[in-house]
Each structure stands twice: as structure tokens, then as C-alpha cells.
């Protein structure tokens, strides 16, 4: 069982990641904003507008009624697929209202992030149960989803503008996103027959199978942080990673394809 996260730690990782990505977007020349992004049907401007939606979702949370049970972070993430169309519509609405303009989208990002920060400041960072647009979640778990969003979309933006220097996210933002998604994998595929390692941030053991008594399991998977975020976020497939030689998997049980993506 993963140790419960402190909401203040999760908020700090989201805040610093948001600020770094916002700074990168501000420095990105306007001519790049009209080009296509790696997400089908979205321009770079649309993808930038989604960073505003990531913050806007915080403003839709509130303290849940006393006794309201929280769903796990894994359960929260499992709701993404069902609301993908709604998320796309909300994102494109922000971009459209800003005229697909760099300055307008940056203003939307700033306004929605400030509103989110005001909500968190007013509510405090106790690990209370929150209502969200989807299912009730503990505040720490919910804020970890914001960390994941920033890390995944920073990589989306980097791949969308390959001739620009990639966003330099704080180490803690990337580390928490990687570790949280590994914990979700371990929850969904419990066991100790496979060790999944994402250096330098974290490793988990997962998947049922023959138990080992000491040391490293006979089945291992080694991934870079960027590749793990892409696999977990559905940006690439296990088969493509293996065929490209980017996934280093050893052992008969070292196959995560049936568990991915996690979102």
C-alpha cells in the first residue's frame, strides 16, 4: 500500500509545474501556436488552453458532505475515458473564447489558475474528501491528478514543438507524476512477479505469479520517465515501445500491455 500523500506536497508540485509550463508557453513564439499538436484535432493553442482547464477543474471542487466516502485515485483516473469528449469540448471552448490567440490563452490560464489558488487557500490543505466533476476524492489524490496532467501535457507540448527546447518541469513534479502512476499500476495489477523501474524516480512490483523470496523478481521492465508517462497516458502503445527498443522488458511475465493506458 502506497503511503498517503500530503496535500501540501501535491499542491506544491502542481503549482511549481504549472508555473514552469506557463513560463515556457509565454516564451514560445506565437507562430508555433497555430501549428498542429500531437493530440488529434488540437492545435498547440488548444493544447495550451487545456492547461487552463486543468486549473479550472480545481474550482469545481468543494468539501464533501460529512461521511461522504472517497473513491481511490485509481478509480478517479478510470473515469477519464468516459468524459474525454466533454474535456475536449471544454478545452476548445476556452481556446475559442480566447480567439486562439496566445495572449488571450495565457490570460485565461492565469485567471483560472488564480481562481484555483484562491479556492485552495480558502479551503486549506487538510486531506478532506472533495466533491469533483466526477467522483468524490481525497484532496491529496485529487491534487495528484493535477500533477499528472501537468507532467503528461508538458511532454505533449514538447513533442508538438520539437524544434523548441522542451519545458523544464521541476524534478518533484515529474517524480510525483511518475510515482503516482506506478502506484496505480501496482493497485490494478497486484502481485510481486514483475518489477517495473522508472529511473531515477521509482519502482514497483506488480502482477500475480510465482513469488520470489529475495532480491529482484525474475521479470523486469525498465522505462524512462517520459516513456512511462506516454504509456500511462495513452500517448503510445506497449507494442510500439517494445518494437522501437524503448521498452526494456525481461522475463515471460514482463508484459504490461493489458494494463495500459492507466487514464
LOKOL-934797 format. One record per residue (C-alpha): residue number from 1; x, y, z; residue in one letter. Coordinates in steps of 0.2 Angstrom, whole numbers, plus 5000, padded with zeros to 4 digits. Example, Ala and Ser with C-alpha at 12.3 -4.5 7.8 and 13.67 -1.06 7.14 Angstrom:
BEGIN
<rec><resi>1</resi><px>5062</px><py>4978</py><pz>5039</pz><resn>A</resn></rec>
<rec><resi>2</resi><px>5068</px><py>4995</py><pz>5036</pz><resn>S</resn></rec>
***
This chain:
BEGIN
<rec><resi>1</resi><px>5000</px><py>5000</py><pz>5000</pz><resn>X</resn></rec>
<rec><resi>2</resi><px>5007</px><py>5017</py><pz>4995</pz><resn>X</resn></rec>
<rec><resi>3</resi><px>5010</px><py>5029</py><pz>5009</pz><resn>X</resn></rec>
<rec><resi>4</resi><px>4996</px><py>5043</py><pz>5009</pz><resn>X</resn></rec>
<rec><resi>5</resi><px>5002</px><py>5059</py><pz>5001</pz><resn>X</resn></rec>
<rec><resi>6</resi><px>5001</px><py>5075</py><pz>5010</pz><resn>X</resn></rec>
<rec><resi>7</resi><px>4990</px><py>5088</py><pz>5001</pz><resn>X</resn></rec>
<rec><resi>8</resi><px>5003</px><py>5102</py><pz>5003</pz><resn>X</resn></rec>
<rec><resi>9</resi><px>5016</px><py>5092</py><pz>4994</pz><resn>X</resn></rec>
<rec><resi>10</resi><px>5004</px><py>5088</py><pz>4980</pz><resn>X</resn></rec>
<rec><resi>11</resi><px>4999</px><py>5106</py><pz>4978</pz><resn>X</resn></rec>
<rec><resi>12</resi><px>5017</px><py>5112</py><pz>4979</pz><resn>X</resn></rec>
<rec><resi>13</resi><px>5022</px><py>5100</py><pz>4964</pz><resn>X</resn></rec>
<rec><resi>14</resi><px>5007</px><py>5105</py><pz>4954</pz><resn>X</resn></rec>
<rec><resi>15</resi><px>5010</px><py>5124</py><pz>4957</pz><resn>X</resn></rec>
<rec><resi>16</resi><px>5028</px><py>5123</py><pz>4953</pz><resn>X</resn></rec>
<rec><resi>17</resi><px>5025</px><py>5113</py><pz>4937</pz><resn>X</resn></rec>
<rec><resi>18</resi><px>5011</px><py>5124</py><pz>4932</pz><resn>X</resn></rec>
<rec><resi>19</resi><px>5022</px><py>5140</py><pz>4934</pz><resn>X</resn></rec>
<rec><resi>20</resi><px>5036</px><py>5131</py><pz>4924</pz><resn>X</resn></rec>
<rec><resi>21</resi><px>5025</px><py>5126</py><pz>4910</pz><resn>X</resn></rec>
<rec><resi>22</resi><px>5016</px><py>5143</py><pz>4910</pz><resn>X</resn></rec>
<rec><resi>23</resi><px>5033</px><py>5152</py><pz>4908</pz><resn>X</resn></rec>
<rec><resi>24</resi><px>5038</px><py>5140</py><pz>4894</pz><resn>X</resn></rec>
<rec><resi>25</resi><px>5022</px><py>5144</py><pz>4885</pz><resn>X</resn></rec>
<rec><resi>26</resi><px>5025</px><py>5163</py><pz>4887</pz><resn>X</resn></rec>
<rec><resi>27</resi><px>5042</px><py>5161</py><pz>4879</pz><resn>X</resn></rec>
<rec><resi>28</resi><px>5035</px><py>5151</py><pz>4864</pz><resn>X</resn></rec>
<rec><resi>29</resi><px>5035</px><py>5161</py><pz>4849</pz><resn>X</resn></rec>
<rec><resi>30</resi><px>5017</px><py>5165</py><pz>4843</pz><resn>X</resn></rec>
<rec><resi>31</resi><px>5020</px><py>5157</py><pz>4826</pz><resn>X</resn></rec>
<rec><resi>32</resi><px>5021</px><py>5140</py><pz>4835</pz><resn>X</resn></rec>
<rec><resi>33</resi><px>5004</px><py>5141</py><pz>4842</pz><resn>X</resn></rec>
<rec><resi>34</resi><px>4994</px><py>5139</py><pz>4826</pz><resn>X</resn></rec>
<rec><resi>35</resi><px>5003</px><py>5123</py><pz>4822</pz><resn>X</resn></rec>
<rec><resi>36</resi><px>4995</px><py>5105</py><pz>4825</pz><resn>X</resn></rec>
<rec><resi>37</resi><px>4999</px><py>5097</py><pz>4841</pz><resn>X</resn></rec>
<rec><resi>38</resi><px>5002</px><py>5078</py><pz>4844</pz><resn>X</resn></rec>
<rec><resi>39</resi><px>4984</px><py>5077</py><pz>4850</pz><resn>X</resn></rec>
<rec><resi>40</resi><px>4972</px><py>5074</py><pz>4836</pz><resn>X</resn></rec>
<rec><resi>41</resi><px>4962</px><py>5088</py><pz>4831</pz><resn>X</resn></rec>
<rec><resi>42</resi><px>4970</px><py>5101</py><pz>4843</pz><resn>X</resn></rec>
<rec><resi>43</resi><px>4982</px><py>5115</py><pz>4838</pz><resn>X</resn></rec>
<rec><resi>44</resi><px>4996</px><py>5120</py><pz>4850</pz><resn>X</resn></rec>
<rec><resi>45</resi><px>4985</px><py>5134</py><pz>4856</pz><resn>X</resn></rec>
<rec><resi>46</resi><px>4971</px><py>5122</py><pz>4860</pz><resn>X</resn></rec>
<rec><resi>47</resi><px>4983</px><py>5111</py><pz>4870</pz><resn>X</resn></rec>
<rec><resi>48</resi><px>4989</px><py>5127</py><pz>4879</pz><resn>X</resn></rec>
<rec><resi>49</resi><px>4971</px><py>5131</py><pz>4883</pz><resn>X</resn></rec>
<rec><resi>50</resi><px>4970</px><py>5114</py><pz>4891</pz><resn>X</resn></rec>
<rec><resi>51</resi><px>4982</px><py>5120</py><pz>4905</pz><resn>X</resn></rec>
<rec><resi>52</resi><px>4968</px><py>5132</py><pz>4909</pz><resn>X</resn></rec>
<rec><resi>53</resi><px>4956</px><py>5118</py><pz>4911</pz><resn>X</resn></rec>
<rec><resi>54</resi><px>4967</px><py>5109</py><pz>4922</pz><resn>X</resn></rec>
<rec><resi>55</resi><px>4967</px><py>5123</py><pz>4934</pz><resn>X</resn></rec>
<rec><resi>56</resi><px>4948</px><py>5127</py><pz>4931</pz><resn>X</resn></rec>
<rec><resi>57</resi><px>4944</px><py>5109</py><pz>4937</pz><resn>X</resn></rec>
<rec><resi>58</resi><px>4950</px><py>5114</py><pz>4954</pz><resn>X</resn></rec>
<rec><resi>59</resi><px>4937</px><py>5127</py><pz>4956</pz><resn>X</resn></rec>
<rec><resi>60</resi><px>4924</px><py>5114</py><pz>4953</pz><resn>X</resn></rec>
<rec><resi>61</resi><px>4929</px><py>5105</py><pz>4969</pz><resn>X</resn></rec>
<rec><resi>62</resi><px>4921</px><py>5108</py><pz>4986</pz><resn>X</resn></rec>
<rec><resi>63</resi><px>4922</px><py>5100</py><pz>5003</pz><resn>X</resn></rec>
<rec><resi>64</resi><px>4911</px><py>5084</py><pz>5003</pz><resn>X</resn></rec>
<rec><resi>65</resi><px>4896</px><py>5082</py><pz>5015</pz><resn>X</resn></rec>
<rec><resi>66</resi><px>4902</px><py>5074</py><pz>5031</pz><resn>X</resn></rec>
<rec><resi>67</resi><px>4903</px><py>5055</py><pz>5029</pz><resn>X</resn></rec>
<rec><resi>68</resi><px>4904</px><py>5055</py><pz>5010</pz><resn>X</resn></rec>
<rec><resi>69</resi><px>4916</px><py>5041</py><pz>5005</pz><resn>X</resn></rec>
<rec><resi>70</resi><px>4931</px><py>5045</py><pz>4994</pz><resn>X</resn></rec>
<rec><resi>71</resi><px>4935</px><py>5034</py><pz>4979</pz><resn>X</resn></rec>
<rec><resi>72</resi><px>4953</px><py>5029</py><pz>4976</pz><resn>X</resn></rec>
<rec><resi>73</resi><px>4965</px><py>5039</py><pz>4965</pz><resn>X</resn></rec>
<rec><resi>74</resi><px>4965</px><py>5024</py><pz>4953</pz><resn>X</resn></rec>
<rec><resi>75</resi><px>4946</px><py>5024</py><pz>4952</pz><resn>X</resn></rec>
<rec><resi>76</resi><px>4946</px><py>5043</py><pz>4949</pz><resn>X</resn></rec>
<rec><resi>77</resi><px>4958</px><py>5041</py><pz>4934</pz><resn>X</resn></rec>
<rec><resi>78</resi><px>4947</px><py>5027</py><pz>4927</pz><resn>X</resn></rec>
<rec><resi>79</resi><px>4934</px><py>5040</py><pz>4924</pz><resn>X</resn></rec>
<rec><resi>80</resi><px>4944</px><py>5049</py><pz>4911</pz><resn>X</resn></rec>
<rec><resi>81</resi><px>4939</px><py>5039</py><pz>4896</pz><resn>X</resn></rec>
<rec><resi>82</resi><px>4921</px><py>5042</py><pz>4899</pz><resn>X</resn></rec>
<rec><resi>83</resi><px>4922</px><py>5061</py><pz>4899</pz><resn>X</resn></rec>
<rec><resi>84</resi><px>4936</px><py>5063</py><pz>4886</pz><resn>X</resn></rec>
<rec><resi>85</resi><px>4923</px><py>5071</py><pz>4874</pz><resn>X</resn></rec>
<rec><resi>86</resi><px>4917</px><py>5083</py><pz>4887</pz><resn>X</resn></rec>
<rec><resi>87</resi><px>4935</px><py>5088</py><pz>4892</pz><resn>X</resn></rec>
<rec><resi>88</resi><px>4939</px><py>5091</py><pz>4873</pz><resn>X</resn></rec>
<rec><resi>89</resi><px>4924</px><py>5102</py><pz>4872</pz><resn>X</resn></rec>
<rec><resi>90</resi><px>4928</px><py>5112</py><pz>4887</pz><resn>X</resn></rec>
<rec><resi>91</resi><px>4946</px><py>5114</py><pz>4881</pz><resn>X</resn></rec>
<rec><resi>92</resi><px>4941</px><py>5120</py><pz>4864</pz><resn>X</resn></rec>
<rec><resi>93</resi><px>4928</px><py>5132</py><pz>4871</pz><resn>X</resn></rec>
<rec><resi>94</resi><px>4942</px><py>5141</py><pz>4881</pz><resn>X</resn></rec>
<rec><resi>95</resi><px>4953</px><py>5142</py><pz>4866</pz><resn>X</resn></rec>
<rec><resi>96</resi><px>4939</px><py>5148</py><pz>4855</pz><resn>X</resn></rec>
<rec><resi>97</resi><px>4934</px><py>5162</py><pz>4868</pz><resn>X</resn></rec>
<rec><resi>98</resi><px>4952</px><py>5167</py><pz>4868</pz><resn>X</resn></rec>
<rec><resi>99</resi><px>4952</px><py>5169</py><pz>4849</pz><resn>X</resn></rec>
<rec><resi>100</resi><px>4965</px><py>5155</py><pz>4848</pz><resn>X</resn></rec>
<rec><resi>101</resi><px>4977</px><py>5169</py><pz>4852</pz><resn>X</resn></rec>
<rec><resi>102</resi><px>4992</px><py>5167</py><pz>4863</pz><resn>X</resn></rec>
<rec><resi>103</resi><px>4990</px><py>5182</py><pz>4874</pz><resn>X</resn></rec>
<rec><resi>104</resi><px>4971</px><py>5178</py><pz>4876</pz><resn>X</resn></rec>
<rec><resi>105</resi><px>4975</px><py>5160</py><pz>4881</pz><resn>X</resn></rec>
<rec><resi>106</resi><px>4989</px><py>5165</py><pz>4893</pz><resn>X</resn></rec>
<rec><resi>107</resi><px>4976</px><py>5177</py><pz>4901</pz><resn>X</resn></rec>
<rec><resi>108</resi><px>4964</px><py>5163</py><pz>4903</pz><resn>X</resn></rec>
<rec><resi>109</resi><px>4977</px><py>5152</py><pz>4911</pz><resn>X</resn></rec>
<rec><resi>110</resi><px>4982</px><py>5165</py><pz>4923</pz><resn>X</resn></rec>
<rec><resi>111</resi><px>4964</px><py>5169</py><pz>4928</pz><resn>X</resn></rec>
<rec><resi>112</resi><px>4959</px><py>5151</py><pz>4930</pz><resn>X</resn></rec>
<rec><resi>113</resi><px>4975</px><py>5146</py><pz>4940</pz><resn>X</resn></rec>
<rec><resi>114</resi><px>4972</px><py>5161</py><pz>4951</pz><resn>X</resn></rec>
<rec><resi>115</resi><px>4954</px><py>5156</py><pz>4955</pz><resn>X</resn></rec>
<rec><resi>116</resi><px>4961</px><py>5138</py><pz>4959</pz><resn>X</resn></rec>
<rec><resi>117</resi><px>4974</px><py>5145</py><pz>4971</pz><resn>X</resn></rec>
<rec><resi>118</resi><px>4961</px><py>5156</py><pz>4979</pz><resn>X</resn></rec>
<rec><resi>119</resi><px>4950</px><py>5141</py><pz>4982</pz><resn>X</resn></rec>
<rec><resi>120</resi><px>4964</px><py>5131</py><pz>4989</pz><resn>X</resn></rec>
<rec><resi>121</resi><px>4970</px><py>5145</py><pz>5000</pz><resn>X</resn></rec>
<rec><resi>122</resi><px>4952</px><py>5147</py><pz>5007</pz><resn>X</resn></rec>
<rec><resi>123</resi><px>4949</px><py>5129</py><pz>5010</pz><resn>X</resn></rec>
<rec><resi>124</resi><px>4966</px><py>5124</py><pz>5017</pz><resn>X</resn></rec>
<rec><resi>125</resi><px>4976</px><py>5109</py><pz>5013</pz><resn>X</resn></rec>
<rec><resi>126</resi><px>4969</px><py>5096</py><pz>5025</pz><resn>X</resn></rec>
<rec><resi>127</resi><px>4966</px><py>5079</py><pz>5017</pz><resn>X</resn></rec>
<rec><resi>128</resi><px>4947</px><py>5081</py><pz>5017</pz><resn>X</resn></rec>
<rec><resi>129</resi><px>4936</px><py>5072</py><pz>5005</pz><resn>X</resn></rec>
<rec><resi>130</resi><px>4931</px><py>5083</py><pz>4990</pz><resn>X</resn></rec>
<rec><resi>131</resi><px>4917</px><py>5083</py><pz>4978</pz><resn>X</resn></rec>
<rec><resi>132</resi><px>4923</px><py>5085</py><pz>4960</pz><resn>X</resn></rec>
<rec><resi>133</resi><px>4915</px><py>5085</py><pz>4942</pz><resn>X</resn></rec>
<rec><resi>134</resi><px>4916</px><py>5066</py><pz>4943</pz><resn>X</resn></rec>
<rec><resi>135</resi><px>4918</px><py>5056</py><pz>4959</pz><resn>X</resn></rec>
<rec><resi>136</resi><px>4922</px><py>5060</py><pz>4977</pz><resn>X</resn></rec>
<rec><resi>137</resi><px>4941</px><py>5060</py><pz>4980</pz><resn>X</resn></rec>
<rec><resi>138</resi><px>4953</px><py>5064</py><pz>4994</pz><resn>X</resn></rec>
<rec><resi>139</resi><px>4961</px><py>5081</py><pz>4992</pz><resn>X</resn></rec>
<rec><resi>140</resi><px>4978</px><py>5074</py><pz>4991</pz><resn>X</resn></rec>
<rec><resi>141</resi><px>4973</px><py>5061</py><pz>4977</pz><resn>X</resn></rec>
<rec><resi>142</resi><px>4964</px><py>5075</py><pz>4968</pz><resn>X</resn></rec>
<rec><resi>143</resi><px>4979</px><py>5086</py><pz>4968</pz><resn>X</resn></rec>
<rec><resi>144</resi><px>4990</px><py>5072</py><pz>4962</pz><resn>X</resn></rec>
<rec><resi>145</resi><px>4979</px><py>5071</py><pz>4946</pz><resn>X</resn></rec>
<rec><resi>146</resi><px>4983</px><py>5089</py><pz>4943</pz><resn>X</resn></rec>
<rec><resi>147</resi><px>5002</px><py>5085</py><pz>4944</pz><resn>X</resn></rec>
<rec><resi>148</resi><px>4999</px><py>5070</py><pz>4932</pz><resn>X</resn></rec>
<rec><resi>149</resi><px>4990</px><py>5082</py><pz>4920</pz><resn>X</resn></rec>
<rec><resi>150</resi><px>5004</px><py>5095</py><pz>4920</pz><resn>X</resn></rec>
<rec><resi>151</resi><px>5018</px><py>5081</py><pz>4918</pz><resn>X</resn></rec>
<rec><resi>152</resi><px>5009</px><py>5072</py><pz>4903</pz><resn>X</resn></rec>
<rec><resi>153</resi><px>5004</px><py>5088</py><pz>4894</pz><resn>X</resn></rec>
<rec><resi>154</resi><px>5021</px><py>5096</py><pz>4896</pz><resn>X</resn></rec>
<rec><resi>155</resi><px>5028</px><py>5081</py><pz>4886</pz><resn>X</resn></rec>
<rec><resi>156</resi><px>5013</px><py>5083</py><pz>4874</pz><resn>X</resn></rec>
<rec><resi>157</resi><px>5019</px><py>5101</py><pz>4871</pz><resn>X</resn></rec>
<rec><resi>158</resi><px>5037</px><py>5096</py><pz>4869</pz><resn>X</resn></rec>
<rec><resi>159</resi><px>5033</px><py>5084</py><pz>4856</pz><resn>X</resn></rec>
<rec><resi>160</resi><px>5021</px><py>5096</py><pz>4847</pz><resn>X</resn></rec>
<rec><resi>161</resi><px>5035</px><py>5109</py><pz>4845</pz><resn>X</resn></rec>
<rec><resi>162</resi><px>5051</px><py>5098</py><pz>4843</pz><resn>X</resn></rec>
<rec><resi>163</resi><px>5062</px><py>5112</py><pz>4837</pz><resn>X</resn></rec>
<rec><resi>164</resi><px>5060</px><py>5122</py><pz>4853</pz><resn>X</resn></rec>
<rec><resi>165</resi><px>5068</px><py>5117</py><pz>4869</pz><resn>X</resn></rec>
<rec><resi>166</resi><px>5056</px><py>5106</py><pz>4880</pz><resn>X</resn></rec>
<rec><resi>167</resi><px>5048</px><py>5113</py><pz>4895</pz><resn>X</resn></rec>
<rec><resi>168</resi><px>5059</px><py>5111</py><pz>4911</pz><resn>X</resn></rec>
<rec><resi>169</resi><px>5047</px><py>5104</py><pz>4924</pz><resn>X</resn></rec>
<rec><resi>170</resi><px>5053</px><py>5104</py><pz>4942</pz><resn>X</resn></rec>
<rec><resi>171</resi><px>5060</px><py>5087</py><pz>4947</pz><resn>X</resn></rec>
<rec><resi>172</resi><px>5047</px><py>5085</py><pz>4960</pz><resn>X</resn></rec>
<rec><resi>173</resi><px>5033</px><py>5087</py><pz>4948</pz><resn>X</resn></rec>
<rec><resi>174</resi><px>5039</px><py>5074</py><pz>4936</pz><resn>X</resn></rec>
<rec><resi>175</resi><px>5044</px><py>5062</py><pz>4951</pz><resn>X</resn></rec>
<rec><resi>176</resi><px>5027</px><py>5063</py><pz>4959</pz><resn>X</resn></rec>
<rec><resi>177</resi><px>5018</px><py>5060</py><pz>4942</pz><resn>X</resn></rec>
<rec><resi>178</resi><px>5029</px><py>5045</py><pz>4938</pz><resn>X</resn></rec>
<rec><resi>179</resi><px>5027</px><py>5038</py><pz>4956</pz><resn>X</resn></rec>
<rec><resi>180</resi><px>5009</px><py>5040</py><pz>4957</pz><resn>X</resn></rec>
<rec><resi>181</resi><px>5006</px><py>5032</py><pz>4940</pz><resn>X</resn></rec>
<rec><resi>182</resi><px>5017</px><py>5017</py><pz>4946</pz><resn>X</resn></rec>
<rec><resi>183</resi><px>5007</px><py>5016</py><pz>4962</pz><resn>X</resn></rec>
<rec><resi>184</resi><px>4991</px><py>5015</py><pz>4951</pz><resn>X</resn></rec>
<rec><resi>185</resi><px>4998</px><py>5001</py><pz>4941</pz><resn>X</resn></rec>
<rec><resi>186</resi><px>5003</px><py>4991</py><pz>4957</pz><resn>X</resn></rec>
<rec><resi>187</resi><px>4985</px><py>4993</py><pz>4963</pz><resn>X</resn></rec>
<rec><resi>188</resi><px>4977</px><py>4987</py><pz>4947</pz><resn>X</resn></rec>
<rec><resi>189</resi><px>4989</px><py>4973</py><pz>4945</pz><resn>X</resn></rec>
<rec><resi>190</resi><px>4993</px><py>4967</py><pz>4962</pz><resn>X</resn></rec>
<rec><resi>191</resi><px>5007</px><py>4954</py><pz>4964</pz><resn>X</resn></rec>
<rec><resi>192</resi><px>5026</px><py>4953</py><pz>4965</pz><resn>X</resn></rec>
<rec><resi>193</resi><px>5032</px><py>4944</py><pz>4950</pz><resn>X</resn></rec>
<rec><resi>194</resi><px>5037</px><py>4959</py><pz>4939</pz><resn>X</resn></rec>
<rec><resi>195</resi><px>5047</px><py>4974</py><pz>4944</pz><resn>X</resn></rec>
<rec><resi>196</resi><px>5044</px><py>4990</py><pz>4934</pz><resn>X</resn></rec>
<rec><resi>197</resi><px>5058</px><py>5003</py><pz>4936</pz><resn>X</resn></rec>
<rec><resi>198</resi><px>5057</px><py>5021</py><pz>4930</pz><resn>X</resn></rec>
<rec><resi>199</resi><px>5074</px><py>5028</py><pz>4935</pz><resn>X</resn></rec>
<rec><resi>200</resi><px>5078</px><py>5039</py><pz>4944</pz><resn>X</resn></rec>
<rec><resi>201</resi><px>5062</px><py>5041</py><pz>4952</pz><resn>X</resn></rec>
<rec><resi>202</resi><px>5053</px><py>5025</py><pz>4957</pz><resn>X</resn></rec>
<rec><resi>203</resi><px>5050</px><py>5006</py><pz>4955</pz><resn>X</resn></rec>
<rec><resi>204</resi><px>5035</px><py>4995</py><pz>4960</pz><resn>X</resn></rec>
<rec><resi>205</resi><px>5032</px><py>4976</py><pz>4960</pz><resn>X</resn></rec>
<rec><resi>206</resi><px>5016</px><py>4970</py><pz>4952</pz><resn>X</resn></rec>
<rec><resi>207</resi><px>5007</px><py>4956</py><pz>4943</pz><resn>X</resn></rec>
<rec><resi>208</resi><px>5002</px><py>4940</py><pz>4951</pz><resn>X</resn></rec>
<rec><resi>209</resi><px>5014</px><py>4925</py><pz>4948</pz><resn>X</resn></rec>
<rec><resi>210</resi><px>5027</px><py>4914</py><pz>4956</pz><resn>X</resn></rec>
<rec><resi>211</resi><px>5033</px><py>4923</py><pz>4972</pz><resn>X</resn></rec>
<rec><resi>212</resi><px>5052</px><py>4926</py><pz>4974</pz><resn>X</resn></rec>
<rec><resi>213</resi><px>5059</px><py>4926</py><pz>4992</pz><resn>X</resn></rec>
<rec><resi>214</resi><px>5073</px><py>4939</py><pz>4990</pz><resn>X</resn></rec>
<rec><resi>215</resi><px>5080</px><py>4952</py><pz>4978</pz><resn>X</resn></rec>
<rec><resi>216</resi><px>5074</px><py>4957</py><pz>4961</pz><resn>X</resn></rec>
<rec><resi>217</resi><px>5060</px><py>4947</py><pz>4953</pz><resn>X</resn></rec>
<rec><resi>218</resi><px>5064</px><py>4937</py><pz>4938</pz><resn>X</resn></rec>
<rec><resi>219</resi><px>5053</px><py>4948</py><pz>4927</pz><resn>X</resn></rec>
<rec><resi>220</resi><px>5059</px><py>4966</py><pz>4925</pz><resn>X</resn></rec>
<rec><resi>221</resi><px>5053</px><py>4982</py><pz>4915</pz><resn>X</resn></rec>
<rec><resi>222</resi><px>5064</px><py>4997</py><pz>4913</pz><resn>X</resn></rec>
<rec><resi>223</resi><px>5057</px><py>5013</py><pz>4906</pz><resn>X</resn></rec>
<rec><resi>224</resi><px>5062</px><py>5032</py><pz>4905</pz><resn>X</resn></rec>
<rec><resi>225</resi><px>5051</px><py>5044</py><pz>4914</pz><resn>X</resn></rec>
<rec><resi>226</resi><px>5045</px><py>5051</py><pz>4898</pz><resn>X</resn></rec>
<rec><resi>227</resi><px>5040</px><py>5034</py><pz>4890</pz><resn>X</resn></rec>
<rec><resi>228</resi><px>5031</px><py>5029</py><pz>4906</pz><resn>X</resn></rec>
<rec><resi>229</resi><px>5021</px><py>5045</py><pz>4906</pz><resn>X</resn></rec>
<rec><resi>230</resi><px>5017</px><py>5042</py><pz>4887</pz><resn>X</resn></rec>
<rec><resi>231</resi><px>5012</px><py>5024</py><pz>4890</pz><resn>X</resn></rec>
<rec><resi>232</resi><px>5001</px><py>5028</py><pz>4906</pz><resn>X</resn></rec>
<rec><resi>233</resi><px>4993</px><py>5042</py><pz>4897</pz><resn>X</resn></rec>
<rec><resi>234</resi><px>4989</px><py>5033</py><pz>4881</pz><resn>X</resn></rec>
<rec><resi>235</resi><px>5001</px><py>5043</py><pz>4870</pz><resn>X</resn></rec>
<rec><resi>236</resi><px>5010</px><py>5027</py><pz>4864</pz><resn>X</resn></rec>
<rec><resi>237</resi><px>5007</px><py>5008</py><pz>4865</pz><resn>X</resn></rec>
<rec><resi>238</resi><px>5016</px><py>4995</py><pz>4873</pz><resn>X</resn></rec>
<rec><resi>239</resi><px>5019</px><py>4986</py><pz>4857</pz><resn>X</resn></rec>
<rec><resi>240</resi><px>5026</px><py>5002</py><pz>4849</pz><resn>X</resn></rec>
<rec><resi>241</resi><px>5038</px><py>5004</py><pz>4864</pz><resn>X</resn></rec>
<rec><resi>242</resi><px>5044</px><py>4986</py><pz>4863</pz><resn>X</resn></rec>
<rec><resi>243</resi><px>5046</px><py>4986</py><pz>4844</pz><resn>X</resn></rec>
<rec><resi>244</resi><px>5056</px><py>5003</py><pz>4845</pz><resn>X</resn></rec>
<rec><resi>245</resi><px>5068</px><py>4996</py><pz>4858</pz><resn>X</resn></rec>
<rec><resi>246</resi><px>5062</px><py>5009</py><pz>4870</pz><resn>X</resn></rec>
<rec><resi>247</resi><px>5054</px><py>4997</py><pz>4882</pz><resn>X</resn></rec>
<rec><resi>248</resi><px>5067</px><py>4985</py><pz>4891</pz><resn>X</resn></rec>
<rec><resi>249</resi><px>5057</px><py>4970</py><pz>4896</pz><resn>X</resn></rec>
<rec><resi>250</resi><px>5065</px><py>4954</py><pz>4903</pz><resn>X</resn></rec>
<rec><resi>251</resi><px>5055</px><py>4938</py><pz>4908</pz><resn>X</resn></rec>
<rec><resi>252</resi><px>5039</px><py>4929</py><pz>4902</pz><resn>X</resn></rec>
<rec><resi>253</resi><px>5028</px><py>4940</py><pz>4913</pz><resn>X</resn></rec>
<rec><resi>254</resi><px>5036</px><py>4957</py><pz>4909</pz><resn>X</resn></rec>
<rec><resi>255</resi><px>5021</px><py>4962</py><pz>4898</pz><resn>X</resn></rec>
<rec><resi>256</resi><px>5011</px><py>4977</py><pz>4904</pz><resn>X</resn></rec>
<rec><resi>257</resi><px>5000</px><py>4979</py><pz>4888</pz><resn>X</resn></rec>
<rec><resi>258</resi><px>4984</px><py>4973</py><pz>4896</pz><resn>X</resn></rec>
<rec><resi>259</resi><px>4985</px><py>4986</py><pz>4910</pz><resn>X</resn></rec>
<rec><resi>260</resi><px>4989</px><py>5001</py><pz>4899</pz><resn>X</resn></rec>
<rec><resi>261</resi><px>4984</px><py>5015</py><pz>4897</pz><resn>X</resn></rec>
<rec><resi>262</resi><px>4980</px><py>5020</py><pz>4915</pz><resn>X</resn></rec>
<rec><resi>263</resi><px>4970</px><py>5035</py><pz>4911</pz><resn>X</resn></rec>
***
